[in-house]
Amino acid sequence: MGFVLEPDEAAEWIDADPANAEVLSPYLNGEDLNSRPDCSAPRWVIDFFDRSQDSAMRYTLPYRRVAERVKPERQKVNRKVHRERWLQYADKRPAMRKAIACLDRVAAIAQVSKTLMPMFVPNGQVLDAKLVVFALNEGYSGEPSGSCNTTVELRRCATDQDR
């Protein structure tokens, strides 16, 4: 995937031009959430979000990577928005970004998982589309997997299976 970087490469790009840190973020997916004890993101992603092409071009190394590896693939896809907005990593999810913008952490759970265990993770990273993200207010100190939450979710799952 052309947007994804190993941490060493992201660090090199930031060393080469500190402004690159504005468009490089840790990237967390469901497998990482469920398999890494610290729920940390093991790789980084180029995320231009809403920037125009002119603005994105200021970040030389990230822009070059996306132009060389992503644009040719995006020109082949059926979704017009992905062809036109080839600079964007996946769908923008602006409502989610707005809801979590002022939070230091969010609760997240993998959409597909054998476990029903939401975890608190730091905000400020790109959260994969296969994660369900809960914007809990900063005063929330309970566990996101409390018995009430689990009961509601298990009832919903049972209902879904009966269909």
N, C-alpha and C positions, 0 to 999 in steps of 0.2 A: 504494500500500500504506500503510495507516494507521500502521504502526509505524515507517516509515522517515522520517528527517529529513535535510535538508541540513546540512552542518557549521555554517553561520552560524546556523541556527535552533537547533541544539543549544547553541551557545555563548550565544545570547540566553537560552535557558531556564535554563542554568547560572548566567548572570549574574543573572537574575531571582530564582533560589533555588538556592544552591550544593548543596542536598540533591538536586536533580534529577540531579546527576552520578552518584548511586548507581544510577539506573535508565536512564541513557543511555550507550551504548557505541558505538565505531566498529563498522562492519558490513562484513565482507569476504566477497565471493563469488568464484566461480571466474573469471569474466570479469575482475574486478579483479586477481586473482592473476596471471593470464596476460598482461594488457595494460598494467599499470602498472609502470614500471621499478623502483619502490621497493616494489611489492607492498602499497601502503598502501590503507586503506579510504577511499573517497571520500565516504561518507555514514555516518550514525549511525542507531541503532535504539533504540526504547524496549523495554527488557527487564526486566519485573517478575519474571522467573524464577518462584520459588516463593511470592512474596508473596501474602497474602490480599487480597481486595478492600478491606477496611478499611485495611490497610497501604498498598496502592497509592494509595488516595485521598489520602494525605498529600502525594503528588507531584502537585500541582494541574494543571499544564500537561500533563505526560505522560498522566495519568489522563483528563483531559478529551478529549484527542486520540483515545485508544483507545476511550473510551466513545462518542464521536460517529462515528468512522470505521470502527472494527473491529467493535464489538459488533453493529451491524445486519447486517453481512455474515456474521459468525460464526453468527448465529441461523438462517441459511439453509442451512448446510452439513450434509452427511450425518453426519459424524463427531461422535458425542455428546460426546466429550472436548473437541473444539474449540468446540462450542456452550457447554458448561459452563465451560470454562477460557478464555474469550474474552480475558482479560487477558494470557495467555501468548503470547509471540512463538513461533510454530511449536511443534515438539515440544521438550521441555526437554533431552533428552539428558543426564540426571544422571550417568551413568557416565563419559561423556566429560569433563564439567565437573570431576568429582572427579579423574579421571586427570591432568588438565592444571592443576589449581588451583595447585600449588606451582611451576609452571614459568614462566620468564620468556619463553620462546619455544616454539613448536611447529613441526613440519614439516607442511606442507599441500600437497595437490595437488588440482586440479579433477577431479571424477569424469568429466566429459566434456571432452576436450581433444585437440588434435593433438600436444601436447607431453607428454613423460613427464619432468617436471621438478618434483619437490617443492621447495618453498622454505621457508626458515625465516621465520616471521612472529611478531610480538610476540603474546604471550598478553594477555588483558584486553580482548579485543574479541569480538563475536559472530561466530562462524564459520558461514557458510551451510551448510545441510544438504547441498548439492551439493559440499562440500569433504570430502576424506578427510583426517583429522587424525591425526598420529602423535605420541604422547606419548613423546618421546625424553628420556632422563635428561640432566640438566644437564652431565654429564661428556662427553657425546657431542660431538665436535668435527669429525667428518667431514662430508662433503657428503651430504645425504639422497638424492642421486641417483647415488651411487657405482655402479660397474660391477656389483657383486654384486646390488644392489637392482634395477637396470635389467634384468639378465639374468633374475632371477626373475619380474619383471613381464612381460617380453616372452614368456617361456615360458607364463605364465598366459594372456596375451592370445591367443597362438597356439592354445592349447587351447580357449578360449572360441569362437574363430572356426570351429574345426573342428566344432562342434556343430550 
